[in-house]
């Protein structure tokens, strides 16, 4: 499998070298649009009480222990990847929704103190207002904070 990945990376690098700026620009636009689409789907999909105090996700409860363990590991890996991508997208000149991607990634992580950090971030007016406008556009209720 590592050879398949390195082969893919070498082919992608060769493609970018042969096409130069246009391939790089096209790839950048596709990745920015993909990250924006993923952020919209997740933010619109949150329940309105997702960030309330005492709210606990119960999706994995009652599942087979092996399925639960695999799901929790996969969820945390996806969370780390999204937080790192959000950090990268927050840099100047890198397209994408950095803060929103980090927020979505943090909701997937199982870390102590995570809920407090999420609530502090989502309670910022410059984060909450655009998310609630987006949710209203898709006829979803605004996020509720205590």
DSSP file (Angstrom, degrees, kcal/mol; ACC not computed):
  #  RESIDUE AA STRUCTURE BP1 BP2  ACC     N-H-->O    O-->H-N    N-H-->O    O-->H-N    TCO  KAPPA ALPHA  PHI   PSI    X-CA   Y-CA   Z-CA
    1    1 A X     >        0   0    0      0, 0.0     4,-2.0     0, 0.0     3,-0.3   0.000 360.0 360.0 360.0 -41.9    0.0    0.0    0.0
    2    2 A X  H  >  +     0   0    0      1,-0.2     4,-2.6     2,-0.2     5,-0.2   0.871 360.0  53.6 -59.4 -33.1    2.8    2.5    0.7
    3    3 A X  H  > S+     0   0    0      2,-0.2     4,-2.4     1,-0.2    -1,-0.2   0.873 106.4  51.8 -68.8 -34.0    4.1    2.0   -2.8
    4    4 A X  H  > S+     0   0    0     -3,-0.3     4,-2.1     2,-0.2    -1,-0.2   0.899 111.4  47.7 -65.9 -39.4    0.7    2.7   -4.3
    5    5 A X  H  X S+     0   0    0     -4,-2.0     4,-2.5     2,-0.2    -2,-0.2   0.933 113.1  46.5 -67.1 -46.0    0.5    6.0   -2.3
    6    6 A X  H  X S+     0   0    0     -4,-2.6     4,-2.5     1,-0.2    -2,-0.2   0.882 111.2  53.1 -65.0 -35.9    4.0    7.0   -3.3
    7    7 A X  H  X S+     0   0    0     -4,-2.4     4,-2.4     2,-0.2    -1,-0.2   0.920 109.5  49.0 -62.3 -42.9    3.2    6.1   -6.9
    8    8 A X  H  X S+     0   0    0     -4,-2.1     4,-2.7     2,-0.2    -2,-0.2   0.921 111.3  49.2 -61.3 -44.6    0.1    8.4   -6.7
    9    9 A X  H  X S+     0   0    0     -4,-2.5     4,-2.6     1,-0.2    -2,-0.2   0.904 111.4  49.2 -63.4 -41.5    2.1   11.2   -5.2
   10   10 A X  H  X S+     0   0    0     -4,-2.5     4,-2.5     2,-0.2    -1,-0.2   0.900 112.2  48.2 -65.5 -40.2    4.8   10.9   -8.0
   11   11 A X  H  X S+     0   0    0     -4,-2.4     4,-2.4     2,-0.2    -2,-0.2   0.917 112.5  48.7 -65.0 -41.8    2.1   10.9  -10.7
   12   12 A X  H  X S+     0   0    0     -4,-2.7     4,-2.5     2,-0.2    -2,-0.2   0.910 111.6  49.5 -63.7 -42.0    0.4   13.9   -9.2
   13   13 A X  H  X S+     0   0    0     -4,-2.6     4,-2.3     2,-0.2    -2,-0.2   0.910 111.7  48.9 -63.6 -42.1    3.8   15.7   -8.9
   14   14 A X  H  X S+     0   0    0     -4,-2.5     4,-2.4     2,-0.2    -2,-0.2   0.893 111.1  50.4 -63.8 -39.5    4.5   14.9  -12.6
   15   15 A X  H  X S+     0   0    0     -4,-2.4     4,-2.1     2,-0.2     5,-0.2   0.913 111.4  47.6 -64.2 -43.4    1.1   16.1  -13.6
   16   16 A X  H  X S+     0   0    0     -4,-2.5     4,-1.8     1,-0.2     8,-0.3   0.879 112.3  50.1 -66.0 -37.6    1.5   19.4  -11.7
   17   17 A X  H  < S+     0   0    0     -4,-2.3    -2,-0.2     2,-0.2    -1,-0.2   0.912 112.5  46.1 -66.5 -41.9    5.0   19.9  -13.3
   18   18 A X  H  < S+     0   0    0     -4,-2.4    -2,-0.2     1,-0.2    -1,-0.2   0.862 122.3  35.4 -71.4 -33.9    3.7   19.3  -16.8
   19   19 A X  H >< S-     0   0    0     -4,-2.1     3,-1.1     1,-0.2     4,-0.3   0.625  91.2-175.4 -93.6 -15.4    0.7   21.6  -16.4
   20   20 A X  T 3X  +     0   0    0     -4,-1.8     4,-1.8     1,-0.3     3,-0.3  -0.297  62.0   1.7  61.8-132.7    2.4   24.1  -14.2
   21   21 A X  H 3> S+     0   0    0      1,-0.2     4,-2.8     2,-0.2    -1,-0.3   0.832 128.3  58.2 -60.5 -38.5    0.3   26.9  -12.8
   22   22 A X  H <> S+     0   0    0     -3,-1.1     4,-2.6     2,-0.2    -1,-0.2   0.898 107.3  45.6 -66.6 -41.4   -3.0   25.7  -14.3
   23   23 A X  H  > S+     0   0    0     -4,-0.3     4,-2.7    -3,-0.3     5,-0.2   0.921 114.8  48.8 -66.0 -42.3   -3.0   22.3  -12.7
   24   24 A X  H  X S+     0   0    0     -4,-1.8     4,-2.2    -8,-0.3    -2,-0.2   0.915 113.3  46.8 -62.5 -43.0   -2.0   23.8   -9.4
   25   25 A X  H  X S+     0   0    0     -4,-2.8     4,-2.3     2,-0.2    -2,-0.2   0.917 113.2  48.8 -64.8 -43.9   -4.7   26.5   -9.7
   26   26 A X  H  X S+     0   0    0     -4,-2.6     4,-2.3    -5,-0.2    -2,-0.2   0.912 111.9  48.6 -62.4 -43.6   -7.3   23.9  -10.7
   27   27 A X  H  X S+     0   0    0     -4,-2.7     4,-2.5     1,-0.2    -1,-0.2   0.893 110.9  51.6 -63.4 -40.1   -6.4   21.6   -7.8
   28   28 A X  H  X S+     0   0    0     -4,-2.2     4,-2.3    -5,-0.2    -2,-0.2   0.908 110.6  47.6 -63.4 -42.9   -6.5   24.5   -5.4
   29   29 A X  H  X S+     0   0    0     -4,-2.3     4,-2.5     2,-0.2     5,-0.2   0.910 112.5  49.1 -65.7 -43.0  -10.0   25.6   -6.5
   30   30 A X  H  X S+     0   0    0     -4,-2.3     4,-2.5     2,-0.2    -2,-0.2   0.922 113.1  46.7 -63.8 -44.4  -11.3   22.0   -6.3
   31   31 A X  H  X S+     0   0    0     -4,-2.5     4,-2.4     2,-0.2    -2,-0.2   0.891 112.8  49.6 -66.2 -38.9   -9.9   21.5   -2.8
   32   32 A X  H  X S+     0   0    0     -4,-2.3     4,-2.1    -5,-0.2    -2,-0.2   0.927 113.2  46.1 -65.2 -43.9  -11.3   24.9   -1.6
   33   33 A X  H  X S+     0   0    0     -4,-2.5     4,-2.5     1,-0.2    -2,-0.2   0.899 112.7  51.0 -65.5 -39.7  -14.8   24.1   -3.0
   34   34 A X  H  X S+     0   0    0     -4,-2.5     4,-2.4    -5,-0.2    -2,-0.2   0.906 110.7  47.7 -64.1 -42.2  -14.7   20.6   -1.5
   35   35 A X  H  X S+     0   0    0     -4,-2.4     4,-2.3     2,-0.2    -1,-0.2   0.890 112.8  49.2 -67.7 -37.6  -13.7   21.9    1.9
   36   36 A X  H  X S+     0   0    0     -4,-2.1     4,-2.3     2,-0.2    -2,-0.2   0.917 111.6  48.7 -65.7 -43.2  -16.5   24.5    1.7
   37   37 A X  H  X S+     0   0    0     -4,-2.5     4,-2.4     2,-0.2    -2,-0.2   0.918 112.3  48.3 -63.1 -44.2  -19.1   21.9    0.7
   38   38 A X  H  X S+     0   0    0     -4,-2.4     4,-2.2     1,-0.2     5,-0.2   0.910 111.4  50.3 -63.0 -42.1  -18.0   19.6    3.5
   39   39 A X  H  X S+     0   0    0     -4,-2.3     4,-2.6     1,-0.2     5,-0.2   0.903 111.4  48.5 -63.2 -41.5  -18.2   22.4    6.1
   40   40 A X  H  X S+     0   0    0     -4,-2.3     4,-2.4     2,-0.2     5,-0.3   0.927 110.7  50.3 -64.7 -45.3  -21.7   23.4    4.9
   41   41 A X  H  X S+     0   0    0     -4,-2.4     4,-1.3     1,-0.2    -2,-0.2   0.913 115.8  41.9 -61.5 -43.3  -23.0   19.8    5.0
   42   42 A X  H  X S+     0   0    0     -4,-2.2     4,-1.0     2,-0.2    -2,-0.2   0.936 115.1  48.4 -71.8 -45.9  -21.7   19.3    8.5
   43   43 A X  H  < S+     0   0    0     -4,-2.6     3,-0.4     1,-0.2    -2,-0.2   0.871 114.5  46.2 -64.3 -36.7  -22.8   22.7    9.9
   44   44 A X  H  < S+     0   0    0     -4,-2.4    -1,-0.2    -5,-0.2    -2,-0.2   0.810 109.4  56.8 -73.8 -28.9  -26.2   22.4    8.5
   45   45 A X  H  < S+     0   0    0     -4,-1.3    -1,-0.2    -5,-0.3    -2,-0.2   0.653  81.4 106.7 -78.4 -16.2  -26.5   18.8    9.8
   46   46 A X  S  < S-     0   0    0     -4,-1.0     2,-0.1    -3,-0.4    -3,-0.0  -0.327  77.6-114.5 -60.8 143.4  -25.9   19.7   13.4
   47   47 A X    >   -     0   0    0      1,-0.1     3,-1.8    93,-0.0     4,-0.2  -0.459  27.9-112.3 -72.1 156.4  -28.9   19.6   15.7
   48   48 A X  T 3  S+     0   0    0      1,-0.3    96,-3.6    95,-0.1     3,-0.3   0.769 118.2  47.2 -65.2 -23.8  -29.9   23.0   17.0
   49   49 A X  T >  S+     0   0    0     94,-0.2     3,-1.7     1,-0.2    -1,-0.3   0.168  75.7 116.7-100.9  18.6  -29.0   21.9   20.6
   50   50 A X  T <  S+     0   0    0     -3,-1.8    -1,-0.2     1,-0.3    -2,-0.1   0.810  81.3  39.8 -55.6 -34.5  -25.6   20.4   19.5
   51   51 A X  T 3  S+     0   0    0     93,-0.4    95,-0.3    -3,-0.3    -1,-0.3   0.223  87.0 122.7-104.7  13.7  -23.6   22.9   21.6
   52   52 A X  S X  S-     0   0    0     -3,-1.7     3,-1.4    93,-0.1     2,-0.1  -0.409  72.8 -95.4 -73.7 152.8  -25.9   23.1   24.7
   53   53 A X  T 3  S+     0   0    0      1,-0.2    -1,-0.1    -2,-0.1     3,-0.1  -0.421 109.4  18.8 -65.0 140.2  -24.4   22.3   28.1
   54   54 A X  T 3  S+     0   0    0      1,-0.3     2,-0.3    -2,-0.1    -1,-0.2   0.326  87.8 135.2  82.6  -8.6  -25.0   18.7   29.2
   55   55 A X    <   -     0   0    0     -3,-1.4     2,-0.4    -6,-0.1    -1,-0.3  -0.588  32.6-174.3 -74.7 131.2  -25.7   17.5   25.6
   56   56 A X        -     0   0    0     -2,-0.3     2,-0.2    -3,-0.1    -3,-0.0  -0.993  26.4-119.2-131.5 134.6  -23.8   14.3   24.9
   57   57 A X        +     0   0    0     -2,-0.4     3,-0.1     1,-0.1    -7,-0.0  -0.533  27.8 179.2 -70.9 133.9  -23.6   12.4   21.6
   58   58 A X        +     0   0    0     -2,-0.2     3,-0.4     1,-0.1    -1,-0.1   0.044  42.0 116.7-123.6  24.5  -25.1    8.9   21.8
   59   59 A X  S    S+     0   0    0      1,-0.2    -1,-0.1     3,-0.0    -2,-0.0   0.895  80.8  41.5 -62.7 -42.0  -24.6    7.7   18.3
   60   60 A X  S >  S+     0   0    0     -3,-0.1     3,-1.5     2,-0.1    -1,-0.2   0.583  87.5 112.8 -86.8  -9.6  -22.2    4.8   19.2
   61   61 A X  T 3  S+     0   0    0     -3,-0.4     3,-0.1     1,-0.2    -3,-0.1  -0.357  80.0  19.5 -63.9 141.1  -24.0    3.6   22.3
   62   62 A X  T 3  S+     0   0    0      1,-0.3    -1,-0.2    -2,-0.0     2,-0.1   0.470  95.5 123.6  81.5   1.6  -25.6    0.2   22.0
   63   63 A X  S <  S-     0   0    0     -3,-1.5    -1,-0.3     1,-0.1    -3,-0.0  -0.472  76.6 -79.3 -88.9 165.6  -23.4   -0.9   19.1
   64   64 A X     >  -     0   0    0     -2,-0.1     4,-2.8     1,-0.1     3,-0.2  -0.386  44.8-118.8 -59.5 140.1  -21.2   -4.0   19.0
   65   65 A X  H  > S+     0   0    0      1,-0.2     4,-2.5     2,-0.2     5,-0.2   0.837 113.3  50.7 -55.7 -35.9  -18.0   -3.2   20.9
   66   66 A X  H  > S+     0   0    0      2,-0.2     4,-2.4     1,-0.2    -1,-0.2   0.912 112.5  46.0 -68.6 -41.3  -15.8   -3.8   17.8
   67   67 A X  H  > S+     0   0    0     -3,-0.2     4,-2.7     2,-0.2    -2,-0.2   0.910 113.5  50.4 -66.0 -41.8  -18.0   -1.5   15.7
   68   68 A X  H  X S+     0   0    0     -4,-2.8     4,-2.5     2,-0.2    -2,-0.2   0.926 111.5  47.2 -60.9 -46.5  -17.9    1.1   18.5
   69   69 A X  H  X S+     0   0    0     -4,-2.5     4,-2.2    -5,-0.2     5,-0.2   0.926 114.5  46.2 -63.3 -45.6  -14.1    0.9   18.8
   70   70 A X  H  X S+     0   0    0     -4,-2.4     4,-2.8     1,-0.2     5,-0.2   0.920 113.5  49.5 -63.2 -43.2  -13.6    1.2   15.1
   71   71 A X  H  X S+     0   0    0     -4,-2.7     4,-2.5    -5,-0.2    -2,-0.2   0.904 110.8  49.0 -63.7 -41.8  -16.0    4.1   14.8
   72   72 A X  H  X S+     0   0    0     -4,-2.5     4,-2.1     2,-0.2    -1,-0.2   0.901 113.4  46.7 -65.6 -40.6  -14.5    6.0   17.7
   73   73 A X  H  X S+     0   0    0     -4,-2.2     4,-2.5     2,-0.2     5,-0.2   0.944 114.3  47.1 -65.8 -46.8  -11.0    5.6   16.2
   74   74 A X  H  X S+     0   0    0     -4,-2.8     4,-2.4     1,-0.2    -2,-0.2   0.896 111.8  51.4 -61.5 -40.1  -12.1    6.6   12.7
   75   75 A X  H  X S+     0   0    0     -4,-2.5     4,-2.0    -5,-0.2    -1,-0.2   0.909 111.7  46.4 -63.9 -42.8  -14.0    9.6   14.1
   76   76 A X  H  X S+     0   0    0     -4,-2.1     4,-2.3     2,-0.2    -2,-0.2   0.880 111.5  50.8 -69.4 -38.1  -11.0   10.8   16.0
   77   77 A X  H  X S+     0   0    0     -4,-2.5     4,-2.4     2,-0.2    -2,-0.2   0.928 111.1  48.8 -63.8 -44.2   -8.6   10.4   13.1
   78   78 A X  H  X S+     0   0    0     -4,-2.4     4,-2.3    -5,-0.2    -2,-0.2   0.890 110.2  52.9 -61.8 -38.6  -11.0   12.3   10.9
   79   79 A X  H  X S+     0   0    0     -4,-2.0     4,-2.3     2,-0.2    -2,-0.2   0.916 109.0  47.7 -62.9 -44.2  -11.2   15.0   13.6
   80   80 A X  H  X S+     0   0    0     -4,-2.3     4,-2.5     2,-0.2     5,-0.2   0.923 111.8  50.7 -63.0 -44.0   -7.4   15.4   13.7
   81   81 A X  H  X S+     0   0    0     -4,-2.4     4,-2.6     1,-0.2    -2,-0.2   0.918 112.0  47.1 -60.6 -43.7   -7.2   15.6    9.9
   82   82 A X  H  X S+     0   0    0     -4,-2.3     4,-2.4     2,-0.2    -1,-0.2   0.879 111.1  50.7 -68.0 -37.2   -9.9   18.3    9.8
   83   83 A X  H  X S+     0   0    0     -4,-2.3     4,-2.3     2,-0.2    -2,-0.2   0.933 112.8  46.4 -65.0 -44.2   -8.2   20.3   12.6
   84   84 A X  H  X S+     0   0    0     -4,-2.5     4,-2.3     2,-0.2    -2,-0.2   0.928 113.5  48.5 -63.6 -44.7   -4.9   20.2   10.8
   85   85 A X  H  X S+     0   0    0     -4,-2.6     4,-2.7    -5,-0.2    -1,-0.2   0.890 110.3  52.6 -62.2 -38.2   -6.5   21.1    7.5
   86   86 A X  H  X S+     0   0    0     -4,-2.4     4,-1.2     2,-0.2    -1,-0.2   0.896 107.9  50.8 -63.3 -40.5   -8.3   24.0    9.2
   87   87 A X  H  < S+     0   0    0     -4,-2.3     4,-0.4     2,-0.2     3,-0.3   0.921 112.2  46.9 -61.8 -43.1   -5.0   25.3   10.6
   88   88 A X  H >< S+     0   0    0     -4,-2.3     3,-1.4     1,-0.2    -2,-0.2   0.918 111.1  51.2 -64.6 -43.0   -3.5   25.2    7.1
   89   89 A X  H 3< S+     0   0    0     -4,-2.7     9,-0.4     1,-0.3    -1,-0.2   0.694 100.5  64.9 -69.7 -17.1   -6.5   26.9    5.6
   90   90 A X  T 3< S+     0   0    0     -4,-1.2    -1,-0.3    -3,-0.3    -2,-0.2   0.626  81.7  99.9 -78.5 -12.4   -6.2   29.6    8.2
   91   91 A X  S X  S-     0   0    0     -3,-1.4     3,-1.7    -4,-0.4     2,-0.1  -0.452  89.9 -95.4 -72.4 146.7   -2.9   30.7    6.8
   92   92 A X  T 3  S+     0   0    0      1,-0.2    -1,-0.1    -2,-0.1     3,-0.1  -0.377 109.2  20.6 -61.8 136.3   -2.9   33.7    4.5
   93   93 A X  T 3  S+     0   0    0      1,-0.2     2,-0.6    -4,-0.1    -1,-0.2   0.323  94.8 111.2  89.7  -7.5   -3.1   32.8    0.8
   94   94 A X    <   -     0   0    0     -3,-1.7    -1,-0.2    -5,-0.2     2,-0.1  -0.890  65.9-132.2-101.5 121.3   -4.5   29.3    1.4
   95   95 A X        +     0   0    0     -2,-0.6     2,-0.2    -3,-0.1    -4,-0.1  -0.391  57.4  69.5 -74.1 148.2   -8.1   29.0    0.2
   96   96 A X  S    S-     0   0    0     -2,-0.1     2,-1.1    -6,-0.1   -64,-0.1  -0.638  87.2 -70.3 134.7 171.9  -10.7   27.4    2.4
   97   97 A X     >  +     0   0    0     -2,-0.2     4,-2.2   -65,-0.2     5,-0.2  -0.734  51.3 172.9 -98.2  83.3  -12.8   27.8    5.5
   98   98 A X  H  > S+     0   0    0     -2,-1.1     4,-2.4    -9,-0.4    -8,-0.2   0.931  72.0  41.8 -62.9 -54.1  -10.1   27.4    8.2
   99   99 A X  H  > S+     0   0    0      1,-0.2     4,-2.4     2,-0.2    -1,-0.2   0.914 117.3  47.8 -64.9 -43.4  -12.0   28.3   11.4
  100  100 A X  H  > S+     0   0    0      1,-0.2     4,-2.4     2,-0.2    -1,-0.2   0.893 111.7  50.5 -65.3 -39.1  -15.1   26.4   10.5
  101  101 A X  H  X S+     0   0    0     -4,-2.2     4,-2.4     2,-0.2    -2,-0.2   0.895 110.9  49.0 -65.6 -39.8  -13.1   23.4    9.4
  102  102 A X  H  X S+     0   0    0     -4,-2.4     4,-2.5     2,-0.2    -2,-0.2   0.904 110.8  50.9 -64.9 -40.3  -11.2   23.4   12.8
  103  103 A X  H  X S+     0   0    0     -4,-2.4     4,-1.6     2,-0.2    -2,-0.2   0.923 111.7  46.9 -62.9 -44.4  -14.5   23.7   14.6
  104  104 A X  H  X S+     0   0    0     -4,-2.4     4,-0.8     1,-0.2    -2,-0.2   0.917 112.9  49.5 -64.4 -42.9  -16.0   20.7   12.7
  105  105 A X  H >X S+     0   0    0     -4,-2.4     4,-0.8     1,-0.2     3,-0.8   0.889 108.1  53.7 -62.3 -39.4  -12.8   18.7   13.4
  106  106 A X  H 3< S+     0   0    0     -4,-2.5     3,-0.5     1,-0.2    -1,-0.2   0.825 101.0  59.9 -67.2 -30.1  -12.9   19.6   17.1
  107  107 A X  H 3< S+     0   0    0     -4,-1.6    -1,-0.2     1,-0.2    -2,-0.2   0.765 104.5  51.5 -68.6 -21.8  -16.5   18.3   17.3
  108  108 A X  H << S+     0   0    0     -3,-0.8    -1,-0.2    -4,-0.8    -2,-0.2   0.702  93.3  92.2 -85.1 -20.1  -15.2   14.9   16.2
  109  109 A X     <  -     0   0    0     -4,-0.8     2,-0.8    -3,-0.5   -33,-0.1  -0.450  66.7-143.9 -80.0 147.5  -12.4   14.6   18.7
  110  110 A X        +     0   0    0     -2,-0.1     2,-0.3   -38,-0.1    -1,-0.1  -0.808  46.9 140.5-107.6  86.9  -12.8   13.0   22.1
  111  111 A X    >   -     0   0    0     -2,-0.8     3,-1.6    -5,-0.2     4,-0.3  -0.945  58.0-100.8-127.9 147.7  -10.6   15.2   24.3
  112  112 A X  T 3  S+     0   0    0     -2,-0.3    -2,-0.0     1,-0.2     0, 0.0  -0.479 110.0  17.5 -66.2 137.3  -11.0   16.4   27.9
  113  113 A X  T 3> S+     0   0    0     -2,-0.2     4,-1.7     3,-0.0    -1,-0.2   0.498  87.8 125.4  81.3   4.3  -12.2   20.0   27.9
  114  114 A X  H <>  +     0   0    0     -3,-1.6     4,-2.7     1,-0.2     5,-0.2   0.909  67.4  53.5 -63.3 -44.3  -13.3   19.8   24.3
  115  115 A X  H  > S+     0   0    0     -4,-0.3     4,-2.6     1,-0.2    -1,-0.2   0.893 107.9  50.6 -61.7 -40.4  -16.9   20.9   24.9
  116  116 A X  H  > S+     0   0    0      2,-0.2     4,-2.2     1,-0.2    -1,-0.2   0.908 111.8  47.5 -63.5 -41.6  -15.8   24.1   26.7
  117  117 A X  H  X S+     0   0    0     -4,-1.7     4,-2.3     2,-0.2    -2,-0.2   0.918 112.6  49.2 -65.1 -43.8  -13.4   25.0   23.9
  118  118 A X  H  X S+     0   0    0     -4,-2.7     4,-3.2     1,-0.2     5,-0.3   0.929 111.6  49.0 -59.8 -45.5  -16.1   24.4   21.3
  119  119 A X  H  X S+     0   0    0     -4,-2.6     4,-1.7     1,-0.2    -1,-0.2   0.882 110.6  50.1 -65.2 -38.3  -18.6   26.5   23.2
  120  120 A X  H  < S+     0   0    0     -4,-2.2     4,-0.4     2,-0.2    -1,-0.2   0.910 115.1  44.3 -64.9 -40.6  -16.2   29.4   23.5
  121  121 A X  H >< S+     0   0    0     -4,-2.3     3,-1.2     1,-0.2    -2,-0.2   0.938 115.4  45.7 -69.8 -46.4  -15.4   29.3   19.8
  122  122 A X  H 3< S+     0   0    0     -4,-3.2     6,-0.2     1,-0.3    -1,-0.2   0.770 104.7  63.5 -70.5 -23.8  -19.0   28.9   18.6
  123  123 A X  T 3< S+     0   0    0     -4,-1.7     2,-0.3    -5,-0.3    -1,-0.3   0.609  76.5 105.9 -77.9  -9.4  -20.2   31.7   21.0
  124  124 A X  S X> S-     0   0    0     -3,-1.2     4,-2.9    -4,-0.4     3,-1.8  -0.542  74.6-135.6 -67.2 129.8  -18.0   34.3   19.2
  125  125 A X  H 3> S+     0   0    0     -2,-0.3     4,-1.9     1,-0.3     5,-0.4   0.841 103.3  58.6 -58.7 -33.5  -20.4   36.4   17.2
  126  126 A X  H 34 S+     0   0    0      1,-0.2    -1,-0.3     2,-0.2     4,-0.1   0.601 116.5  35.0 -74.7  -9.2  -18.1   36.3   14.1
  127  127 A X  H <> S+     0   0    0     -3,-1.8     4,-1.4    -6,-0.2    -2,-0.2   0.773 120.4  44.9-102.6 -47.3  -18.4   32.5   14.1
  128  128 A X  H  X S+     0   0    0     -4,-2.9     4,-2.8    -6,-0.2     5,-0.2   0.899 107.4  57.0 -68.5 -42.9  -22.0   32.0   15.3
  129  129 A X  H  X S+     0   0    0     -4,-1.9     4,-2.2    -5,-0.3     5,-0.2   0.935 109.3  43.4 -59.2 -50.3  -23.7   34.6   13.1
  130  130 A X  H  > S+     0   0    0     -5,-0.4     4,-2.2     1,-0.2    -1,-0.2   0.886 114.2  51.4 -64.8 -35.2  -22.5   33.2    9.7
  131  131 A X  H  X S+     0   0    0     -4,-1.4     4,-2.5     2,-0.2    -2,-0.2   0.929 111.4  47.1 -66.1 -43.1  -23.3   29.6   10.8
  132  132 A X  H  X S+     0   0    0     -4,-2.8     4,-2.3     2,-0.2    -2,-0.2   0.864 111.0  51.8 -67.5 -34.6  -26.8   30.6   11.8
  133  133 A X  H  X S+     0   0    0     -4,-2.2     4,-1.8    -5,-0.2    -1,-0.2   0.915 111.1  48.5 -64.0 -41.6  -27.3   32.5    8.5
  134  134 A X  H  X S+     0   0    0     -4,-2.2     4,-1.0     1,-0.2    -2,-0.2   0.921 111.6  48.9 -63.6 -44.3  -26.1   29.5    6.6
  135  135 A X  H ><>S+     0   0    0     -4,-2.5     5,-2.8     1,-0.2     3,-0.5   0.888 109.3  53.0 -63.5 -39.0  -28.5   27.2    8.6
  136  136 A X  H ><5S+     0   0    0     -4,-2.3     3,-1.8     1,-0.2    -1,-0.2   0.867 101.9  59.4 -63.8 -35.9  -31.4   29.6    8.0
  137  137 A X  H 3<5S+     0   0    0     -4,-1.8    -1,-0.2     1,-0.3    -2,-0.2   0.824 109.3  43.7 -62.2 -30.4  -30.7   29.5    4.2
  138  138 A X  T <<5S-     0   0    0     -4,-1.0    -1,-0.3    -3,-0.5    -2,-0.2   0.126 121.8-108.2-100.6  18.8  -31.3   25.7    4.4
  139  139 A X  T < 5S+     0   0    0     -3,-1.8     2,-0.3     1,-0.2    -3,-0.2   0.862  73.4 140.2  58.5  40.8  -34.4   26.2    6.7
  140  140 A X      < -     0   0    0     -5,-2.8    -1,-0.2    -8,-0.1    -2,-0.1  -0.881  56.8-105.4-110.0 145.5  -32.7   24.8    9.8
  141  141 A X        -     0   0    0     -2,-0.3     3,-0.1     1,-0.1    -1,-0.0  -0.303  43.7 -94.5 -67.9 155.2  -33.2   26.4   13.2
  142  142 A X        -     0   0    0      1,-0.1     2,-0.2    -7,-0.1    -1,-0.1  -0.270  47.6 -92.4 -65.9 154.0  -30.4   28.5   14.7
  143  143 A X        -     0   0    0    -15,-0.2     2,-0.5    -3,-0.1   -94,-0.2  -0.485  41.3-136.0 -68.2 136.9  -27.9   26.9   17.0
  144  144 A X        -     0   0    0    -96,-3.6   -93,-0.4    -2,-0.2     2,-0.4  -0.825  20.4-174.2 -99.6 131.1  -28.9   27.2   20.7
  145  145 A X              0   0    0     -2,-0.5   -93,-0.1   -93,-0.1   -95,-0.0  -0.946 360.0 360.0-118.3 145.8  -26.4   28.2   23.3
  146  146 A X              0   0    0     -2,-0.4   -94,-0.1   -95,-0.3    -1,-0.0   0.500 360.0 360.0 -66.0 360.0  -27.3   28.2   27.1
